[in-house]
């Protein structure tokens, strides 16, 4: 079984009521299914959240599919 984990829970992630029930509280039968859902989660986060961060999926050394958070462009002055 495979799971998706968020590396860091930013404020947008904490406020997204759909996040846990749709992605994080589930186990996936195959690695491919977990990877596909992780990509969907990253796309959802990039399209719907505040745009302060960029999200992407990767597999760690323990075969856990994770969603990483990366800072995006600096604030405009």
C-alpha positions as CSV (number, residue, x, y, z in Angstrom):
1,X,0.0,0.0,0.0
2,X,1.1,3.5,-0.8
3,X,0.3,6.9,0.8
4,X,0.7,10.5,-0.1
5,X,2.2,12.9,2.4
6,X,2.7,16.6,2.4
7,X,6.2,17.7,3.4
8,X,4.9,20.9,5.0
9,X,1.4,22.0,5.6
10,X,1.2,25.7,4.6
11,X,-1.8,27.8,5.6
12,X,-3.7,27.0,2.4
13,X,-3.2,23.3,2.9
14,X,-4.5,23.5,6.4
15,X,-7.6,25.4,5.2
16,X,-8.4,23.0,2.3
17,X,-11.2,20.8,3.7
18,X,-11.0,18.5,0.7
19,X,-7.2,17.8,1.1
20,X,-7.3,15.1,3.8
21,X,-10.4,13.2,2.7
22,X,-9.5,13.2,-1.0
23,X,-5.8,12.5,-0.8
24,X,-4.0,12.3,2.5
25,X,-6.2,9.9,4.5
26,X,-6.2,7.3,1.7
27,X,-4.0,4.3,0.9
28,X,-3.4,3.4,-2.7
29,X,-3.0,-0.2,-4.0
30,X,-0.3,0.6,-6.5
31,X,2.6,3.0,-6.8
32,X,1.2,4.3,-10.1
33,X,-2.1,5.1,-8.6
34,X,-0.4,7.0,-5.7
35,X,1.8,8.9,-8.2
36,X,-1.2,9.9,-10.3
37,X,-3.2,11.1,-7.3
38,X,-0.1,13.0,-6.0
39,X,0.2,14.8,-9.4
40,X,-3.5,15.7,-9.2
41,X,-3.0,17.0,-5.7
42,X,0.0,19.1,-6.8
43,X,-2.0,20.5,-9.7
44,X,-4.9,21.3,-7.5
45,X,-2.6,23.1,-5.0
46,X,-0.9,25.1,-7.8
47,X,-4.2,26.1,-9.4
48,X,-6.3,26.8,-6.4
49,X,-4.1,27.9,-3.5
50,X,-2.5,31.3,-2.8
51,X,0.4,31.1,-5.3
52,X,3.0,31.9,-2.7
53,X,4.4,28.4,-3.1
54,X,4.9,25.8,-5.9
55,X,4.0,22.2,-5.2
56,X,5.3,19.1,-6.9
57,X,5.2,15.3,-6.3
58,X,8.2,13.0,-5.8
59,X,9.1,9.6,-4.3
60,X,11.4,9.5,-1.3
61,X,13.9,6.8,-0.4
62,X,11.2,4.9,1.6
63,X,8.9,4.7,-1.5
64,X,6.5,7.2,0.0
65,X,5.0,9.6,-2.5
66,X,5.4,13.2,-1.1
67,X,4.2,16.6,-2.1
68,X,7.0,19.1,-1.7
69,X,6.6,22.8,-1.2
70,X,8.9,25.3,-2.8
71,X,8.9,29.1,-2.5
72,X,7.8,30.9,-5.6
73,X,8.7,34.3,-6.9
74,X,9.5,37.0,-4.3
75,X,6.8,39.5,-3.4
76,X,6.4,42.5,-5.7
77,X,7.6,45.8,-4.2
